[in-house]
Amino acid sequence: MTKQTTQTAEPIKPTNPTAEPINPTNPTKPAKPTKVTNPTTLLFILLAGMFVNLLNTSIINVMLPKIMSQFQISASLGQWLTTGFMLAAAIIITLVPFLSRRFQYKTLFNTAMVALVAGSLLCALSPTFIILLAGRLIQAIGYGLLLPLTMVIVLAITPPEKRGLNMGVIGVGMLFAPAIGPTVAGIAITWMGW
């Protein structure tokens, strides 16, 4: 007869979604959290960031015919401005849990906003379609970071009894920006051109 040995596996410890970021200099010790002195101000900063971020996703659709004629490209090539944006954003969104364990939320939020502004400037000044596409991909980094990060930050700074209200405020910004994006794009094309 053979003797069976059983090994007991160590139980899996659930990860805490509001865990502190890892300190890069000492991974065993959490980084010191940033204190929030005024959550209402932070909520409106997040709302503004999310509004601009989501406005950016729907504004390009109205501009696409003008961009195609300006750069003399086909519709299938021009469509990469939206398809490439969404693909890059999807990759970044999946990295946010990994990044939020290694960096503070403030650092990630600032990185997202810098990527959004830098990508927008690159798009505005692009002389070729490839540079325009590169600008959209840089914008996607900001979009991919900001979309899940905003929700996490709102949940982290809000007491349980106010979470519904604050998530609703952020939700209004998330719904309002794509709704007015085509209008803003139409006005921009009419008055400023591409």
N, C-alpha and C positions, 0 to 999 in steps of 0.2 A: 504494500500500500504506500501511496505517496502522501507525504505530509503537506497540507495546504497552509500557506502563510497568508495572512490577510494584513493588508496595510491600510491604515486609516489616513485618509487625506485630510489635510488641514482645511477647515471650513473656509469658504470664500467670504472675504469681508466685503460688504457693499461699499462702494465708493460714495463719498459725500459730495453731492453736486455743488455745495457751497463751500467746499474745502478751500483752504488758503492756497495760493500758488506756491510752488516749490521754490525755495531760495536757491539761485544758481550757484552761490558760493558754498552752500552747505545743504545738499538735498534732503538730509534727514530732518532739518528744521524748517518750518514754514516761513515764508517771507512775511514781513510785518505788513499787516493790512493798512490800507489807506482809510482814514476816518472820513465819514460823510457828515459834514457839518450842516448842510441844508439839502435834504433829499428832494424837496420840491424843485429847487434850482437844477439839480442833477437830472431830475425827471424831464424838465423842459429842454435841457441840453440834449438828452437822449432822443427826445421827440423831434427836435430840429435836425439832429444827425440822421435819424431814421427817415424823416420827411425828404431831405435832400437825397439820401441814398435811394429811396424808392422812386422818387421823381426821375432819377437818372435811368431807371429801367424802362419806363414807358415813353420817355421823350424821344428816343431814337427811332421808334417805329414810324412816326410822322415824318421825320427827316430823311428816312431811307430813300425815297425816290429822288430827292434833291442830291443826296450824297452819291447815288448811282450815276446821275448825269454829270455831276462835278468831277468824279474820278473816272468816269466812263468804264464802269464795271457792270457785270451782269447781276441780275437779282439773286441768283444762287450764291455768288461771291459776296454781295452786299449783305445777305442774310447772316453771314458769319459774324457780323457785328452784334447780333442778338444771340445767335447760337453759341458762339465762342464765349460771350459774356456769361451765359447761363452754365456752360460746361465748367469754366474756370471757377465760377462762384460755388458750384456744387462741390468741387474738390476742396475749396477752402472751408466751406461749411462743415465738411466732415473732419477737418483738422482742428476746429475750434475747441472741442473738449480736451484734446492733447495740449494745445497751446495755452488754454486757460489754467491748466495745472502747472505750467512752467512760468507764466508771466502774470502780472497783475492785470486786472480788468482795465484799469486806467491806461496802461501801456498798450493793450490791445485796441482799446477804443481810439486812442490817439493815432495809432498805426493805421487803423481803418480810415480815419478821416484824412490823414495825410495821403494815403493811397487814392482815395476818392478825389481829392483836390488835384493831386499830381496827374492822375489819369485824365481828369476833365481838362486841365490845361494842355496836356499833350494832344487830346482830341481837338481842342479849339485851334491849336496852332499847327495841326498836321498838314503837311504838303502832299502826302501820298496816302493811299488806302492802307498800306502796311503799317504806317505810323499811327493812323487812326485806329486800326485794329489793336495795335499794341497798347494804345491809350485805353481802349475799352477793356482789355484784359487786366490792366492795372486797376481800373475802376472796379472790376469784378473782385479783386482782392479785398478792397474796402467793403464792398457789398457782402461778400461771403463772411467776413469777420463781424460786421455790424449786425446783420440780421439775427443770428442766435444770441450774440453777446448782449444786445439790448434787453432781451427777455430775461436773461440770467441776471443782469445788473438790477433790473427793476425788481425781480424777486428777492435779490440779496439786500436791497436797501429799504424795502417796504415791509412794514409790520403786517402780519397775517390779516388783520381786519381791514387794511386798506389796499390789499393786493388786487382785488377785483376792480376797484376804481382806477388805480394806476395802470393796470393792464388795459383797461378800456380806453384811457387817454392815449396810450401808445397805439392801440388798435385804430383809433380815429386817424392818427397820422399815417398809419400803414395803409388805410383804405383811401384817404383823401389824396395822397400824393400821386398814385397811379391814375386816379380819376381826372386830375387836372393836368397831368403830364402832356397829353396830346394837345391841349389848349395852349399851354405854355410854348410847346414846340411850334405850333402854328403861328402864334404871335411872333416868336423869335425869327422864324423863316420869313414872315411877311415884312417885318420892320428892319431886320438886320441882315437877312440872307444867310447863306451858309458861310 
